[in-house]
Amino acid sequence: SWEGNINVSKLSKYLKLSANQQKEVTNICEYFNEQMSRATNSKKNQEKLLRNAVYGNLKLMKRTLDEKQYSDDYSNVLNVTLQYKVI
């Protein structure tokens, strides 16, 4: 089950987000949490819903973050988060 609550404040500091990026990242994280909760609680198509939630998150973040923030930092954070939060 998804036990994630992404600490946007810590993520913002780690990624050195601008004010505009921080607003957008907050919205993306809230949406991601909703999608992950829905996916992990689903009886049908759980794997597909999880994959869609993760890839949707990556797509939105790629639009919001610059190349370094996204490829060097965020993708690693998400990978570690998913390893520890999804059982």
N, C-alpha and C positions, 0 to 999 in steps of 0.2 A: 504494500500500500504506500501511497505517497504521503510522506511526513514532512514535506518541504514547506518552509516559509523562508523565502529568500530574503536575506537581510539587505535591503536595497541601499541602506546607508553605508554599510561596509563595502558592498559591491561598487558603489559610487566612488568611494575613496580609492579602492584598489584600481579601478579603471580610469580614475581622474576625469570623471564626467563633467561636462559643462552643465549649466542649469537646464538648458533645453533637453540635453541628453538625459539628465536625471529624471525629468518629468516623463519622458517617453519610456525609459527603462522601467520606471515604477509601474506604468500601465502594462507594459509587456510582461513583467513579472507577475502581476495580479492575474492577467489573462492566462499565463502559463500555469499558475497554481490551480486555477479553476479547471483547465483542461486536463492536467495531471490527476487531479482528484476524481474527475469524471471518468477518466480512463482506468484508474486503478480500482474504482468501485464497479466497473462494468463487468457484467457476466459474459457478454458477447463482444467479440472483436477487440479484446483488451490490447493485444499486441499492436494492432493497427492504430488504435486510438493513442497509445503511448508514442508510437513512432510519429504520428501526425503532430502530437503536442510538441515533441522535441524538435522536429524539423521546422515546424511553424515558429517556434521560439527562435531557432537559429536564423531563420529567414528574416524575422522582424529585427533581431539584434544586428544582423549584418547591415541592414538599412540604416540603423541608428548610430552604430559605432564606427569609428574610423578603422582603417585596416589593421593597425597595430593593436588597438583595443580588442578588436574582434578575434583576429587570428592568433595573436600571441598570448592574450590574457583570458578573454571570455570563454572561448571554446574549451580551454583547460579547466576553468572553474566549473563549467557546466558538466563536463565529463566526471570530475571528482564528485560533484554534488549528486549526480545520478547514481554513481557507484555506491554511495553511502545511504541515499534516501529511498531508493526503490528496492523493495525486497521481492 
